[in-house]
Amino acid sequence: MSPPSRSRRHLALYLPQLPLDRWSRREDSRLSGPFAVTCTLGSADGILCPNWAASEVGVRANMSLTNARAVCPDLLTEPQDSLREGRLLGALHRWADHYSPRVALEPPDGLAVDISGCAHLFGGERAMAEAMLDDMTDLKVTARIGIGNTRRAARGFARHGEQAITASDPQAEPAQIAALPLAALELQPKTLMDLRRLGLSTIGELSAFKSSELARRFSVDLTNALDALRGYRSDPVVPSSRPPVFAAQMTLPEPVMRLDGITAILGRLAERVCARLHDQGYAARGMALTVRSVDTGDHELRIGFASPTRDTAPILRQFVRPLESLELAFGADWFRLLALDTDIFQHGQLRMGQAGDAMQDALDQTLTTLGNHLGFDRLFMPTAGHGHTPERERAFRPAVDSPARKDAPCLVRYPRPELTYAPERLHIILPGVPPQRFQWRREVFELRRADGPERVSPVWWDVSDAAFENRTRDYWRAVTQDGRCLWLMVLAGQPQRGWWLCGEFLRVPHFSLDAVTRAS
């Protein structure tokens, strides 16, 4: 194998306390005492990042919250907020563009920077790293930096180096890589445990084994990680595209408490955000309004849209109900409106005679209102299923943001009722096929005409737990004397077992003449 190229240099920025730094940047007064950010560890809450005061009294990361409170009864905690931490990491991603045009995200707590040809602009690699650390200190974010010939080596130096800045010698890097612990390979926990059981602790100790032996005994991922670390496998920094941010904020000299005043501020912010969306040809699938109360802190209100929007009117209309739920006893003096899930706007044009486009627009408005009231994850629309039985012939998919797919062909050849019920037994008064007079839900019906039977057999390749799905059934469409059309079911060849009602047609389906004759 040819030796790896030394022409490129990579810098890894590691943010070990990003969840805690998010609160430090806000100058939260609770950080003056024992404080920690918690996360879910298994089935219980645990410590993710303790501050210095909590660490002094024995609180450690990965400790259960119960044990931490036993060690420090005065410990104050906040749950991890991955969404806001991701936003902070995205902001640092945009900041790193000052040092190199090739920056990639390494969520949840790192950045990868290709500094080839850039370091001399800042006086060298170490001077560049020191400048970055100075900037991070000003931003109140704790950071560690590693510099190496490969992206994975730089990440290993940053996460496992003994100093805040660990830069390798380009020519003597293999010796420095050999001193890194096995955790720098970023393998599965089981593989790391198996390696430690053999008495191995550093990457250099793996050189005593052949690559084929390591791959056969452990995993191909181990040899791939070694090759990427040493530069024999390509692992470039692919610049992550930075999505444009469409936001507007307003700071007031005096807090506002009235709802009409907050609505007026929202209108001005929405006009500014929508103007930027129009100028750059974008639209948003949601909006987030942050209202900073004088006494209770930030309140974040979110709305979504069934289709991309960049108009002010629907934004104000959907924020009416969330704003009414705000409780601002002493008012609010800071507001920020942010466009969410932005994408390039696809222009459309309504044509004469195409009423479907107008109907789709009305449907999107209805879905938007229902989604903001009930939740978009609770909205579904029917689609064709993958079976011919009543239980399988219909399926449901999300009404909003459902992936584009080709629906299954409809296997149903007979009308189906608009209202369906779990099979409910009928009380037969005058027998027949179908019964001439019967009682359902304390109401007596008399048959006028009927169409059927439609025989449905069970599928042989799947056994269901449903009461009737594994039985052969006959279905009838029965019109009563009062004009109601009911969907009746009976077990094939077993009318003595009883009849069941399974649905009701809101519109009477078409009946063939021979069917009417048979029923009469």
Secondary structure, DSSP 8 states (H G I E B T S, - for coil): ------S--EEEEE-TTHHHHHHHHTT-GGGGSSEEEEEEETTEEEEEEE-HHHHHTT--TT-BHHHHHHH-TT-EEEE--HHHHHHHHHHHHHHHTTT-S-EEEETTTEEEEE-TTTGGGGTSHHHHHHHHHHHHHHTT---EEEEESSHHHHHHHHHH-SSSEEE--TTTHHHHHHTSBGGGG---HHHHHHHHHTT--BGGGGGGS-HHHHHHHT-HHHHHHHHHHHTSS-------------EEEEEEEEEE--HHHHHHHHHHHHHHHHHHHHHHTEEEEEEEEEEEETTTEEEEEEEEEEEEE--HHHHHHHTHHHHHT---SS-EEEEEEEEES-EE-------TT-HHHHHHHHHHHHHHHHHHHH-GGG-EEEEE-S-SSTTTSEEEEESSS------------S---SEEEEEEE-EEEE--SS-SEEEETTEEEEEEEEEEEEEE---SS----SSSTTS-EEEEEEEETTS-EEEEEEETT-GGG-EEEEEEESS-----HHHHHHH-
